[in-house]
């Protein structure tokens, strides 16, 4: 009995010792597992921070690329603006030069315009005496415009050129018109025939008197022998007859001096 109790006590002691050892091991395992869980949690948190930083870095990289593209676009745009500004500056310089030249030309064009008008007036006075008063009045009207501030220098010059065009047209046309001529000391109604600037003739309505302007004598001369030709010429000018060859008293051209 005594030995049996000793065995039981010894077994109890062993079991107690084993239990205590198992409890300590369990505690160690729990500690290791807890530490492992904490490490995993820390690693997970670290990985999340790394992922966040990586995402932020990626976003920053994309933003950097976008900003670089914008900067490159701005450089191209600025270069284009620089070219436009340079072109505009050149245009301004050209316009300034044109304004200066225009001012110089305006100062020169008015004396030229006056000389041209004076020359044209002198020419009309020396020309065949057809519509002389009308032509001189047109010159006088333009001369009055030269003193007016309502017209620019260019417009005044244009008006003088227009008179030159009208006078030039007289050299290429055949015309007839009614008027009066002094015949035997009396003013009589006549029909005039102008052939360019080479002949000026008249004929009374009853065709009994025909005359021609003589530049050398500066007077009208009788030319009744050309009565038929002048009458036909007047009808041609009125478009009442077909164009035909006419025999008229035309002075021979003088040799150039």
ZIKALIN-V875362 format. One record per residue. N is the residue number from 1. RES is the residue in one letter. SS is DSSP state (A for helix, B for strand, O for the rest). PHI is phi in degrees with one decimal (* if undefined). BURIAL is 1 if it has 9 or more other ideal C-beta (glycine too) atoms within 8 Angstrom, else 0. Layout:
# ZIKALIN-V875362
N;RES;SS;PHI;BURIAL + N;RES;SS;PHI;BURIAL
This chain:
# ZIKALIN-V875362
1;X;O;*;0 + 2;X;A;-65.7;0 + 3;X;A;-66.7;0 + 4;X;A;-62.0;0 + 5;X;A;-65.2;0 + 6;X;A;-62.0;0 + 7;X;A;-66.3;0 + 8;X;A;-64.2;0 + 9;X;A;-65.5;0 + 10;X;A;-64.5;0 + 11;X;A;-64.3;0 + 12;X;A;-62.7;0 + 13;X;A;-64.1;0 + 14;X;A;-63.9;0 + 15;X;A;-63.6;0 + 16;X;A;-63.8;0 + 17;X;A;-66.7;0 + 18;X;A;-64.4;0 + 19;X;A;-64.9;0 + 20;X;A;-63.6;0 + 21;X;A;-66.0;0 + 22;X;A;-64.2;0 + 23;X;A;-63.6;0 + 24;X;A;-64.5;0 + 25;X;A;-65.9;0 + 26;X;A;-62.4;0 + 27;X;A;-63.0;0 + 28;X;A;-63.6;0 + 29;X;A;-61.8;0 + 30;X;A;-60.4;0 + 31;X;A;-63.3;0 + 32;X;A;-61.4;0 + 33;X;A;-62.7;0 + 34;X;A;-65.3;0 + 35;X;A;-63.7;0 + 36;X;A;-62.9;0 + 37;X;A;-63.9;0 + 38;X;A;-65.1;0 + 39;X;A;-63.9;0 + 40;X;A;-61.9;0 + 41;X;A;-62.8;0 + 42;X;A;-63.9;0 + 43;X;A;-61.9;0 + 44;X;A;-62.8;0 + 45;X;A;-64.1;0 + 46;X;A;-61.1;0 + 47;X;A;-63.4;0 + 48;X;A;-63.0;0 + 49;X;A;-64.4;0 + 50;X;A;-62.9;0 + 51;X;A;-62.9;0 + 52;X;A;-63.7;0 + 53;X;A;-63.1;0 + 54;X;A;-64.2;0 + 55;X;A;-63.6;0 + 56;X;A;-65.1;0 + 57;X;A;-64.1;0 + 58;X;A;-64.3;0 + 59;X;A;-61.2;0 + 60;X;A;-63.1;0 + 61;X;A;-64.0;0 + 62;X;A;-64.7;0 + 63;X;A;-63.9;0 + 64;X;A;-62.2;0 + 65;X;A;-62.9;0 + 66;X;A;-63.4;0 + 67;X;A;-63.6;0 + 68;X;A;-61.7;0 + 69;X;A;-64.0;0 + 70;X;A;-62.9;0 + 71;X;A;-63.3;0 + 72;X;A;-63.9;0 + 73;X;A;-63.3;0 + 74;X;A;-65.0;0 + 75;X;A;-64.0;0 + 76;X;A;-63.7;0 + 77;X;A;-64.2;0 + 78;X;A;-63.6;0 + 79;X;A;-62.8;0 + 80;X;A;-64.4;0 + 81;X;A;-61.9;0 + 82;X;A;-61.3;0 + 83;X;A;-66.0;0 + 84;X;A;-64.1;0 + 85;X;A;-63.2;0 + 86;X;A;-62.6;0 + 87;X;A;-65.1;0 + 88;X;A;-65.8;0 + 89;X;A;-63.1;0 + 90;X;A;-66.2;0 + 91;X;A;-62.7;0 + 92;X;A;-61.8;0 + 93;X;A;-64.0;0 + 94;X;A;-64.2;0 + 95;X;A;-64.6;0 + 96;X;A;-62.9;0 + 97;X;A;-65.1;0 + 98;X;A;-63.1;0 + 99;X;A;-62.9;0 + 100;X;A;-64.0;0 + 101;X;A;-66.4;0 + 102;X;A;-63.4;0 + 103;X;A;-63.1;0 + 104;X;A;-64.8;0 + 105;X;A;-64.2;0 + 106;X;A;-63.5;1 + 107;X;A;-67.0;0 + 108;X;A;-88.7;0 + 109;X;A;-74.0;1 + 110;X;A;-67.5;1 + 111;X;A;-60.0;0 + 112;X;A;-64.0;1 + 113;X;A;-61.3;1 + 114;X;A;-64.2;1 + 115;X;A;-63.5;0 + 116;X;A;-63.8;1 + 117;X;A;-67.8;1 + 118;X;A;-62.3;0 + 119;X;A;-63.8;0 + 120;X;A;-67.2;1 + 121;X;A;-62.5;1 + 122;X;A;-64.3;0 + 123;X;A;-63.2;1 + 124;X;A;-62.2;1 + 125;X;A;-66.6;0 + 126;X;A;-92.0;0 + 127;X;O;-79.5;1 + 128;X;O;-55.1;0 + 129;X;O;-81.7;0 + 130;X;O;-101.0;1 + 131;X;O;46.2;0 + 132;X;A;-63.4;1 + 133;X;A;-62.1;0 + 134;X;A;-63.8;0 + 135;X;A;-69.9;1 + 136;X;A;-67.3;1 + 137;X;A;-66.8;0 + 138;X;A;-62.3;1 + 139;X;A;-65.3;1 + 140;X;A;-64.1;0 + 141;X;A;-61.5;0 + 142;X;A;-66.6;1 + 143;X;A;-61.4;1 + 144;X;A;-65.7;0 + 145;X;A;-67.2;1 + 146;X;A;-63.2;1 + 147;X;O;-91.2;0 + 148;X;O;-93.1;0 + 149;X;O;-85.3;0 + 150;X;O;-74.5;0 + 151;X;O;-114.6;0 + 152;X;O;-76.2;0 + 153;X;A;-61.1;1 + 154;X;A;-64.9;0 + 155;X;A;-67.6;0 + 156;X;A;-63.1;1 + 157;X;A;-64.7;1 + 158;X;A;-62.4;0 + 159;X;A;-63.0;1 + 160;X;A;-66.1;1 + 161;X;A;-62.1;0 + 162;X;A;-63.3;0 + 163;X;A;-62.6;1 + 164;X;A;-63.2;1 + 165;X;A;-62.9;0 + 166;X;A;-63.7;1 + 167;X;A;-65.7;1 + 168;X;A;-65.2;0 + 169;X;A;-64.6;0 + 170;X;A;-59.1;1 + 171;X;O;-71.9;0 + 172;X;O;-111.9;0 + 173;X;O;-127.0;0 + 174;X;B;-113.0;1 + 175;X;B;-140.9;1 + 176;X;B;-133.9;1 + 177;X;B;-158.8;1 + 178;X;B;-92.5;0 + 179;X;B;-175.6;0 + 180;X;B;-123.2;0 + 181;X;B;-139.1;1 + 182;X;B;-83.5;0 + 183;X;B;-124.0;1 + 184;X;O;53.4;0 + 185;X;O;80.1;0 + 186;X;B;-126.1;0 + 187;X;B;-79.9;0 + 188;X;B;-128.2;1 + 189;X;B;-75.4;0 + 190;X;B;-139.7;1 + 191;X;B;-105.9;1 + 192;X;B;-93.7;1 + 193;X;B;-127.3;1 + 194;X;B;-112.6;1 + 195;X;B;-112.7;1 + 196;X;O;54.2;1 + 197;X;O;-118.0;0 + 198;X;O;-100.3;0 + 199;X;B;-155.5;1 + 200;X;B;-133.4;1 + 201;X;B;-130.8;1 + 202;X;B;-139.5;1 + 203;X;B;-152.8;1 + 204;X;B;-68.8;1 + 205;X;O;-55.6;0 + 206;X;O;-87.6;0 + 207;X;O;63.0;1 + 208;X;O;-81.4;0 + 209;X;O;-130.0;1 + 210;X;B;-127.5;1 + 211;X;B;-136.8;1 + 212;X;B;-137.7;1 + 213;X;B;-82.0;1 + 214;X;B;-105.9;1 + 215;X;O;-64.8;0 + 216;X;O;-64.7;0 + 217;X;O;-84.9;0 + 218;X;O;52.9;0 + 219;X;B;-158.8;0 + 220;X;B;-81.7;1 + 221;X;B;-123.2;1 + 222;X;B;-66.5;0 + 223;X;O;-145.6;1 + 224;X;A;-64.9;0 + 225;X;A;-65.6;0 + 226;X;A;-105.9;1 + 227;X;A;-54.8;1 + 228;X;A;-65.1;0 + 229;X;A;-66.6;1 + 230;X;A;-66.4;1 + 231;X;A;-60.2;1 + 232;X;A;-68.3;1 + 233;X;A;-62.5;1 + 234;X;A;-64.6;1 + 235;X;A;-66.7;1 + 236;X;A;-64.1;1 + 237;X;A;-63.1;1 + 238;X;O;-82.2;0 + 239;X;O;63.0;0 + 240;X;O;-100.8;0 + 241;X;O;-147.1;1 + 242;X;O;-71.6;0 + 243;X;O;-64.0;0 + 244;X;O;-148.4;0 + 245;X;O;-76.4;0 + 246;X;O;-120.0;1 + 247;X;O;-99.9;0 + 248;X;O;-128.2;1 + 249;X;O;-78.2;0 + 250;X;O;-110.6;0 + 251;X;O;-65.7;0 + 252;X;O;-66.9;0 + 253;X;O;-66.3;0 + 254;X;O;-89.1;0 + 255;X;O;-69.3;0 + 256;X;O;-65.9;0 + 257;X;O;-83.0;0
